[in-house]
Amino acid sequence: MDRADADGEDATEPDGDGGKPDKDGREPPEQEPMSSLFSLNSVRDSDIRGDLFQIGQWTGNLHPLPSTEPPAELTAAVPRRPSLLLGRDRELESVLTTSNPVCAVVGMGGAGKTTLALEAAYRLREQGGYAGGVLFLDCRGYPRSDPRDREVPMAFEQVTSTLLHWLGVHDAPRADAATKRLQQRYEEFAERGLPLLLMLDNLGTTFDPEPLLPAPRAHRTLITTRAADAVRDAALVRLPELSSAAAVELLRAELERAAPDDPRARDSEGLHEVAEVCGRLPLTLSVIAAMLSRSPKELSAVAAQLAASQRLTVLDSVRSAFELSIRTLRESPAEIDREAAALFQRMGCLPGSEFTERSAAALLDEPDAARAWALLDRLCTAHLLAPSGHADQVRFLDLAGEYASKLFAELPSGADAQDGSTPSQLDVLVRLAESAASATRADMSTVDYPEDPQAAAQALQRLIAEQDALGMLTARAADMAEPEPESEARGRLLTASRTIAISLVVLYERTGRGRESLAASRLLLRVTRALDDRRGELDAFLAMCRGLLAVDARPEAARCLHEASKLTRQLDGYPTEFMRTFAELACEVGELAAGAEEFTGLLDRYRKSGDVEGRLAALHGLGRVAFLRDDLPEAVRRHEQARDLAQRHACAPHAERALGELGECHARLGDTERAARCHEDAKRSAEQRGFPHGAAVAAHHLGDLHRDQGEDAEALERYAEAERGYREAGDVARADRLVELIRAMRTGPERPTLAADPPLPVEPPPIASPPRRNPSTVARSMFDVLVVLGVLTAAQVWSAREGTPAVPWTWWTLAVLLLATAGARRYAYRFTTIGLSHWWWALDVLAYGAVLGYFAGIALDAGQVNAVVGIAVVLLSAGATTYVRGRLRPR
């Protein structure tokens, strides 16, 4: 309805003087009731343009529309085109070629989302599209956390009003009418052949943008946001960190733009160091480049300064992005968001680690692993975490890990925690360590006793996938527990860490990784010393010795073994483990006669004690000695004995080792066919029990056999198979060396040799800690001697008082007996395979029995009362000795 229609209606309302006479004095005509003059109008979702004059009653919905400009090319302000975009070619191509009219560029703050979207917009315009123009609107969905910044996110109504104004609707309606008018305006532009390119930059999660998006497919929408679920049914283009090469090129370009002659732009190594420290984010690289333009410092010095300090204090814009993401999660009404924020804070205990649903569940004490994975996924959508190389693991974005570490430091320490509402840092680590120890123990048990080969393979893969995280956890636990006072939580943390460290040592030794085994054994030494666990300390020294032998650091291994020998004099156990390691060291340093003698003695002792695994280890050692002596028939005989014994007792790892050694012996004897058969059997056994490293070693040997016979094609096939197995087992170093060998065999004219491991840096071995809580065996035995001599002195004094003649020679007899007992304890590990802790009480019974027999003999022969009293005193002293020594035993 327009104004003309309104004028035509009988809508004149009588004025207030209708009942009075006019100037002539005549009475006015009688008028009809007011209600009869009202017109009844019914409107159903109609649009009214122009001015409206109506007196009457309206029913329905009336939408008066203001005057609008006809559709024409828009001149809305768009930021200038980015001058530099590097390392985003694949993502840019995805934006330009997607068939979806709505494309969302998703990434964390500082990833370069706006830069990419603007470059895409300018390229789309250059291609001759979107004649209607470009609408660029900053929604301010993620404002800075600086309190001085008064910028607030745009509301839905503000965005709608701004878009309508740009589209020529200057008096925008409200609410639903506004979005309806916006869609009508989109339709009008599409009908006129003026497609639009709408850019919603920095879109947050405060409102649903769906009603704002153009319905006609002629138009296109580009959105930049941090929330992957901000827009439904949109094509997602995710922006990760830049690659190392792209980050270096971006930093170089920024430096050259500021100063074309800057010599630092040609320092590729320094640029790489700075780029890695900055997390390879475009925003951080730009900030650092601006800082470098004002400072003459060398790149290496800047990288060292950033690595040593808190990088987020320098990169304020990145820190603000993280703070906003966490604040948004904490203030969210959704419970899953608040739990995700709490999980992120606790994950800061290991900022450089990878996490699984098991570790996340442990941090939150959450029994539901699926719920824990949902929380990790929520943190990924918030761009605080990212998927890692394994399917079921996530990792921190580089700088996000540092921010999480800062949040973790805000938790109370173990001593400062007042109540249970907020867990302390120590509590968080205890939960994580105990959960990891339990899971690791279960996986190691599955690998050791594989009832189901598939389950064993899966357990081994979990251990390999989590090995780095487990090592970081053990190191962090040792760092935190060492300065802590004695407490139950500290003991639990160290006990769990010891279990993890032992599992890592075993895993690395089985997969032939000497360097990793050495690092894990050093961690084990730290943890056992913090626990004051001497037996564990001895285990750590022996493991370090084996690791040093594996990397050919023999002098350091000998010194470690010497320190272990000091501990064997303080303890009552592990003599055979020590002697086995001593024999292995003797073989490696060329003392073959000493090694053969020790292994022969060990074989006899293990045979007497029925220790099958000990016998297998001794047979392997004797075979190794014969091999080094070039006595190949004897080596074959010993390894065949080990193979038969292992197969008889279902010890697959030992059987595979024996088969591998047999294969090497037969290869040296020239019997290539039997050597290949041995390696094939070892490979088949390892594959059946799900042990990829063993299969890779066997395939490697088979490749060497083919290569020695000139069969390069078969050798390459075996080497490729071994490389895959090494990589699957986590032995990246050997896999990379095999890749180099394969490349050299395919391209080089000469037959290359496989490079050996680089030499290990020489480090002084740690010193065995002196005894603190466990006195040495000699000291404990001498304590017995002194107690018994005191009792005998009292008995002799008593007998002299009664007139009974004393027997001085008895003192010397018993003293010699007890000293002999002490000497037996001191040196008995040379003569027995039984741990002394299992039979030292027998020595005490022998000593005290001799004393009791002496007094009993006196009582029976002479019937003297003082002998009976002496028996009672000796029994009491024995009880006191047992109690005192029990208090002094190691934990």
Secondary structure as the mmCIF struct_conf table of DSSP 4:
data_model
#
loop_
_struct_conf.conf_type_id
_struct_conf.id
_struct_conf.beg_label_comp_id
_struct_conf.beg_label_asym_id
_struct_conf.beg_label_seq_id
_struct_conf.end_label_comp_id
_struct_conf.end_label_asym_id
_struct_conf.end_label_seq_id
HELX_RH_AL_P HELX_RH_AL_P1 ARG A 3 GLY A 8
BEND BEND1 GLU A 9 GLU A 9
HELX_LH_PP_P HELX_LH_PP_P1 THR A 12 PRO A 14
TURN_TY1_P TURN_TY1_P1 GLY A 16 GLY A 19
BEND BEND2 LYS A 20 LYS A 20
TURN_TY1_P TURN_TY1_P2 LYS A 23 ASP A 24
BEND BEND3 GLY A 25 GLY A 25
HELX_LH_PP_P HELX_LH_PP_P2 ARG A 26 PRO A 33
HELX_RH_AL_P HELX_RH_AL_P2 MET A 34 LEU A 37
HELX_LH_PP_P HELX_LH_PP_P3 PHE A 38 PHE A 38
STRN STRN1 SER A 39 ARG A 49
BEND BEND4 GLY A 50 GLY A 50
STRN STRN2 GLY A 56 LEU A 65
STRN STRN3 THR A 68 THR A 68
HELX_LH_PP_P HELX_LH_PP_P4 GLU A 69 PRO A 71
HELX_LH_PP_P HELX_LH_PP_P5 PRO A 79 PRO A 82
BEND BEND5 SER A 83 SER A 83
BEND BEND6 GLY A 87 GLY A 87
HELX_RH_AL_P HELX_RH_AL_P3 ASP A 89 THR A 97
BEND BEND7 PRO A 101 PRO A 101
STRN STRN4 VAL A 102 VAL A 106
TURN_TY1_P TURN_TY1_P3 GLY A 109 GLY A 110
BEND BEND8 ALA A 111 ALA A 111
HELX_RH_AL_P HELX_RH_AL_P4 LYS A 113 GLU A 126
TURN_TY1_P TURN_TY1_P4 GLN A 127 GLY A 128
TURN_TY1_P TURN_TY1_P5 ALA A 131 GLY A 132
STRN STRN5 GLY A 133 ASP A 138
BEND BEND9 GLY A 141 TYR A 142
TURN_TY1_P TURN_TY1_P6 PRO A 147 ARG A 148
HELX_LH_PP_P HELX_LH_PP_P6 PRO A 153 ALA A 155
HELX_RH_AL_P HELX_RH_AL_P5 PHE A 156 TRP A 166
TURN_TY1_P TURN_TY1_P7 LEU A 167 GLY A 168
STRN STRN6 VAL A 169 VAL A 169
BEND BEND10 HIS A 170 ASP A 171
HELX_RH_AL_P HELX_RH_AL_P6 ALA A 175 GLU A 191
TURN_TY1_P TURN_TY1_P8 ARG A 192 GLY A 193
STRN STRN7 LEU A 196 LEU A 203
BEND BEND11 THR A 205 PHE A 207
HELX_RH_3T_P HELX_RH_3T_P1 GLU A 210 LEU A 212
BEND BEND12 LEU A 213 LEU A 213
BEND BEND13 ALA A 215 PRO A 216
TURN_TY1_P TURN_TY1_P9 ARG A 217 ALA A 218
BEND BEND14 HIS A 219 HIS A 219
STRN STRN8 ARG A 220 THR A 225
BEND BEND15 ARG A 226 ARG A 226
TURN_TY1_P TURN_TY1_P10 ALA A 228 ASP A 229
BEND BEND16 ALA A 230 VAL A 231
TURN_TY1_P TURN_TY1_P11 ARG A 232 ASP A 233
STRN STRN9 ALA A 235 ARG A 238
HELX_LH_PP_P HELX_LH_PP_P7 GLU A 241 SER A 243
HELX_RH_AL_P HELX_RH_AL_P7 SER A 244 ALA A 258
TURN_TY1_P TURN_TY1_P12 PRO A 260 ASP A 261
HELX_RH_3T_P HELX_RH_3T_P2 PRO A 263 ARG A 266
HELX_RH_AL_P HELX_RH_AL_P8 SER A 268 VAL A 277
TURN_TY1_P TURN_TY1_P13 CYS A 278 ARG A 280
HELX_RH_AL_P HELX_RH_AL_P9 PRO A 282 SER A 293
TURN_TY1_P TURN_TY1_P14 ARG A 294 ARG A 294
HELX_RH_AL_P HELX_RH_AL_P10 LEU A 299 ALA A 308
BEND BEND17 SER A 309 SER A 309
HELX_RH_AL_P HELX_RH_AL_P11 ARG A 311 VAL A 314
HELX_RH_AL_P HELX_RH_AL_P12 ASP A 316 ARG A 330
TURN_TY1_P TURN_TY1_P15 GLU A 331 GLU A 331
BEND BEND18 PRO A 333 ALA A 334
HELX_RH_AL_P HELX_RH_AL_P13 GLU A 335 MET A 347
TURN_TY1_P TURN_TY1_P16 GLY A 348 CYS A 349
BEND BEND19 LEU A 350 LEU A 350
TURN_TY1_P TURN_TY1_P17 PRO A 351 GLY A 352
STRN STRN10 GLU A 354 PHE A 355
HELX_RH_AL_P HELX_RH_AL_P14 GLU A 357 LEU A 364
TURN_TY1_P TURN_TY1_P18 ASP A 365 ASP A 365
BEND BEND20 PRO A 367 PRO A 367
HELX_RH_AL_P HELX_RH_AL_P15 ALA A 369 THR A 381
TURN_TY1_P TURN_TY1_P19 ALA A 382 HIS A 383
BEND BEND21 LEU A 384 LEU A 384
STRN STRN11 LEU A 385 PRO A 387
BEND BEND22 GLY A 389 HIS A 390
TURN_TY1_P TURN_TY1_P20 ALA A 391 ASP A 392
STRN STRN12 VAL A 394 PHE A 396
HELX_RH_AL_P HELX_RH_AL_P16 ASP A 398 ALA A 409
TURN_TY1_P TURN_TY1_P21 GLU A 410 GLU A 410
BEND BEND23 LEU A 411 LEU A 411
TURN_TY1_P TURN_TY1_P22 GLY A 414 ASP A 416
BEND BEND24 ASP A 419 THR A 422
HELX_RH_AL_P HELX_RH_AL_P17 GLN A 425 ASP A 448
BEND BEND25 TYR A 449 TYR A 449
BEND BEND26 GLU A 451 ASP A 452
HELX_RH_AL_P HELX_RH_AL_P18 PRO A 453 ALA A 481
TURN_TY1_P TURN_TY1_P23 GLU A 482 PRO A 483
BEND BEND27 GLU A 484 GLU A 484
HELX_LH_PP_P HELX_LH_PP_P8 PRO A 485 PRO A 485
BEND BEND28 GLU A 486 GLU A 486
HELX_RH_AL_P HELX_RH_AL_P19 GLU A 488 ARG A 510
TURN_TY1_P TURN_TY1_P24 THR A 511 GLY A 512
HELX_RH_AL_P HELX_RH_AL_P20 GLY A 514 LEU A 531
TURN_TY1_P TURN_TY1_P25 ASP A 532 ASP A 532
HELX_RH_AL_P HELX_RH_AL_P21 ARG A 534 ALA A 550
TURN_TY1_P TURN_TY1_P26 VAL A 551 ASP A 552
HELX_RH_AL_P HELX_RH_AL_P22 ARG A 554 GLN A 570
BEND BEND29 LEU A 571 ASP A 572
HELX_RH_AL_P HELX_RH_AL_P23 PRO A 575 GLU A 588
TURN_TY1_P TURN_TY1_P27 VAL A 589 GLY A 590
HELX_RH_AL_P HELX_RH_AL_P24 LEU A 592 SER A 609
TURN_TY1_P TURN_TY1_P28 GLY A 610 GLY A 610
HELX_RH_AL_P HELX_RH_AL_P25 VAL A 612 LEU A 628
TURN_TY1_P TURN_TY1_P29 ARG A 629 ASP A 630
HELX_RH_AL_P HELX_RH_AL_P26 LEU A 632 ARG A 648
TURN_TY1_P TURN_TY1_P30 HIS A 649 ALA A 650
HELX_RH_AL_P HELX_RH_AL_P27 ALA A 652 LEU A 669
TURN_TY1_P TURN_TY1_P31 GLY A 670 GLY A 670
HELX_RH_AL_P HELX_RH_AL_P28 THR A 672 GLN A 688
TURN_TY1_P TURN_TY1_P32 ARG A 689 GLY A 690
HELX_RH_AL_P HELX_RH_AL_P29 PRO A 692 ASP A 708
TURN_TY1_P TURN_TY1_P33 GLN A 709 GLY A 710
HELX_RH_AL_P HELX_RH_AL_P30 ASP A 712 GLU A 728
TURN_TY1_P TURN_TY1_P34 ALA A 729 GLY A 730
HELX_RH_AL_P HELX_RH_AL_P31 VAL A 732 THR A 747
BEND BEND30 PRO A 749 GLU A 750
HELX_LH_PP_P HELX_LH_PP_P9 LEU A 754 VAL A 762
HELX_LH_PP_P HELX_LH_PP_P10 PRO A 764 PRO A 771
BEND BEND31 ARG A 772 ASN A 774
HELX_RH_AL_P HELX_RH_AL_P32 THR A 777 ARG A 801
TURN_TY1_P TURN_TY1_P35 GLU A 802 GLY A 803
HELX_LH_PP_P HELX_LH_PP_P11 THR A 804 ALA A 806
HELX_RH_AL_P HELX_RH_AL_P33 PRO A 808 TYR A 827
HELX_RH_3T_P HELX_RH_3T_P3 ALA A 828 ARG A 830
TURN_TY1_P TURN_TY1_P36 PHE A 831 PHE A 831
BEND BEND32 THR A 833 ILE A 834
HELX_RH_3T_P HELX_RH_3T_P4 LEU A 836 HIS A 838
TURN_TY1_P TURN_TY1_P37 TRP A 839 TRP A 839
HELX_RH_AL_P HELX_RH_AL_P34 TRP A 840 ALA A 862
HELX_RH_AL_P HELX_RH_AL_P35 VAL A 865 LEU A 888
BEND BEND33 ARG A 889 ARG A 889
#
